């Protein structure tokens, strides 16, 4: 079954994610973050801007290179109905 989701029509922006990160994390700064259903990587990019560089995102939809906000090496297309592994 194909996923029919358009990542270009997301209501949230990078500014909202950046503003929320300090409230979500509080004083805890994780060594790494996995975002399941990351879309174009807005939350991953916001985390990087807050100094957390070991981020990784997975999504069921491939994101074109020009739309992905993080390095392609930090993104993987995954079908959660099947077995999958992270590169690290």
PyMOL commands that set and color helices and strands:
alter all, ss='L'
color gray80, all
select helices_A, chain A and resi 7-9+14-25+42-49+72-74
alter helices_A, ss='H'
color red, helices_A
select strands_A, chain A and resi 33-36+55-59+75-77
alter strands_A, ss='S'
color yellow, strands_A
deselect
rebuild
show_as cartoon
